[in-house]
Amino acid sequence: MAGIDEVGRGPLAGPVTAAAVILDPDNIPSGLRDSKQLSPARRKKLAEQIMRCATVSIAHATVAEIDRLNILHAALLAMDRAAAALTADHHLIDGNRIPPGLRDRAEWIVQGDARCLSIAAASIVAKVTRDRIMVDLAQQHPGYGWDRNAGYPTPEHLAALQKLGVTPAHRRSFAPVHKML
């Protein structure tokens, strides 16, 4: 059984990232919980442990896919991609939607990242992975604070959009970016 979660629906920039995790029942890292309830340092440490002791798949939907499909369908696509790289018989999905490729092999769990260890593990891996991507994008596009705000529409990011303009990493279909174009 694999737990699946995604991160990055709300930001104005960067991909949406999904992870699928099959935990080893005999080697579950202690302290697994929803990634939002963990400090960045604890998330990073747990992600490293999860990568060592579990079967993990990470996938993304690009900015272009987000703009073409919309954020919901892009997130479902990323989850489908993450699941496709594993050989799980069943999938537990955080939220209230099942990705199209998993229709007969999955169930959704609202607040699953707080209720299911494999989904919590997926949320941690996805968050740490996407945060690393945003740090890299922050180096490519300085001034937006993506290493601190992960592309979310913080005052710093919105001010930078006004001052510096739209980058290729921005989601053009999202209102603050779309209005600038």
C-alpha positions in Angstrom: 0.0 0.0 0.0 1.3 3.4 -1.0 0.5 6.8 0.6 0.4 9.7 -1.8 0.4 13.5 -1.2 1.3 16.6 -3.2 2.5 20.0 -2.4 2.6 23.3 -4.2 -1.0 24.0 -5.2 -1.0 27.6 -3.8 2.2 29.1 -5.0 2.5 31.5 -7.9 5.7 29.8 -9.2 7.3 26.4 -9.6 6.0 22.9 -10.2 3.5 21.0 -8.2 5.3 18.0 -6.6 3.9 14.6 -5.5 5.4 11.7 -3.6 4.3 8.2 -3.2 5.7 6.2 -0.3 5.5 2.5 0.6 6.6 2.2 4.2 8.4 -0.9 5.6 6.2 -1.9 8.6 9.3 -3.1 10.4 11.2 0.2 9.9 8.9 3.2 10.2 10.7 6.4 11.2 9.4 7.9 14.5 7.8 11.3 14.4 6.0 11.0 11.1 3.2 13.5 10.9 1.8 16.1 8.5 4.8 18.0 7.0 3.2 21.3 7.9 3.5 20.4 11.6 7.3 19.9 11.4 10.1 22.3 11.5 12.2 22.5 8.2 15.1 20.8 9.9 12.9 18.0 11.3 11.3 17.6 7.8 14.7 17.3 6.2 15.9 14.7 8.6 12.7 12.6 8.3 12.8 12.9 4.5 16.4 11.5 4.6 15.2 8.6 6.8 12.2 7.9 4.7 14.4 7.8 1.5 16.6 5.2 3.2 14.0 2.9 4.7 11.0 3.1 2.3 10.1 2.7 -1.3 9.7 6.3 -2.7 8.7 7.9 -5.9 8.6 11.6 -6.6 7.0 13.3 -9.6 6.1 16.7 -10.8 3.7 18.6 -13.0 5.5 21.5 -14.7 4.4 25.2 -14.7 3.3 24.7 -18.4 1.2 21.7 -17.4 -0.3 23.7 -14.5 -1.2 26.5 -16.9 -2.6 24.2 -19.5 -4.6 21.8 -17.3 -5.3 23.9 -14.1 -3.8 23.3 -10.7 -6.1 20.5 -9.6 -5.6 18.4 -12.7 -1.9 19.1 -12.7 -1.7 17.9 -9.0 -3.6 14.8 -9.9 -1.2 14.2 -12.9 1.8 14.5 -10.5 0.2 12.0 -8.2 -0.5 9.6 -11.0 3.1 9.9 -12.1 4.4 9.2 -8.6 2.2 6.2 -8.2 3.1 4.8 -11.7 6.7 4.4 -10.6 5.8 2.1 -7.7 4.2 -1.4 -7.7 1.6 -0.8 -5.0 -1.7 -2.7 -5.1 -3.6 0.0 -3.4 -3.1 3.7 -2.8 -4.1 6.1 -0.1 -4.5 9.6 -1.4 -4.5 12.8 0.7 -7.6 14.8 0.0 -11.0 14.1 -1.6 -10.0 13.2 -5.2 -8.5 10.1 -6.8 -6.1 10.6 -9.7 -7.6 9.2 -12.9 -4.9 6.5 -13.3 -5.7 5.1 -9.9 -9.5 5.0 -10.0 -10.0 1.3 -9.1 -6.8 1.0 -6.9 -7.1 3.9 -4.4 -9.1 5.6 -1.8 -9.0 9.2 -0.6 -8.6 10.3 3.0 -9.4 13.9 4.0 -6.6 15.2 6.1 -4.8 12.0 5.3 -1.4 13.5 6.1 -2.5 13.8 9.7 -4.3 10.4 9.8 -2.1 8.0 7.8 1.6 7.4 8.3 2.4 6.6 4.6 0.6 9.8 3.5 2.5 11.7 6.2 5.7 10.3 4.8 4.7 11.3 1.3 3.9 14.8 2.4 7.3 15.2 4.0 9.2 13.9 1.0 7.2 16.0 -1.4 7.6 19.2 0.7 11.3 18.8 1.1 11.8 18.0 -2.6 9.7 21.0 -3.7 11.5 23.3 -1.2 14.8 22.3 -2.7 13.5 23.1 -6.2 12.4 26.5 -5.1 15.8 27.2 -3.5 17.4 26.4 -6.9 14.8 28.6 -8.7 15.6 31.4 -6.2 19.2 31.3 -7.3 18.2 31.4 -11.0 15.7 34.2 -10.4 16.9 36.3 -7.4 14.7 38.9 -5.7 11.5 36.9 -5.3 12.4 35.2 -2.0 11.5 31.7 -3.2 14.1 30.2 -0.9 12.0 31.6 2.0 8.4 31.7 0.6 8.5 28.7 -1.7 6.7 30.7 -4.4 3.7 31.5 -2.3 2.1 35.0 -2.8 3.8 36.7 0.2 4.1 40.5 0.3 7.8 40.0 -0.6 7.0 37.9 -3.7 4.1 40.2 -4.9 6.3 43.3 -4.5 9.1 41.5 -6.5 6.5 40.6 -9.2 5.7 44.3 -9.5 9.3 45.4 -9.5 11.0 42.6 -11.5 8.2 41.2 -13.6 7.2 37.6 -14.5 9.7 34.8 -14.9 9.4 31.5 -16.8 8.9 29.8 -13.4 5.7 31.8 -12.8 2.3 30.2 -13.3 0.7 32.5 -15.9 -2.8 31.2 -15.2 -2.7 32.3 -11.6 -4.5 35.7 -11.0 -1.7 37.9 -9.7 0.6 36.8 -12.5 -2.1 36.8 -15.2 -3.1 40.3 -14.3 0.5 41.5 -14.8 0.6 40.0 -18.2 
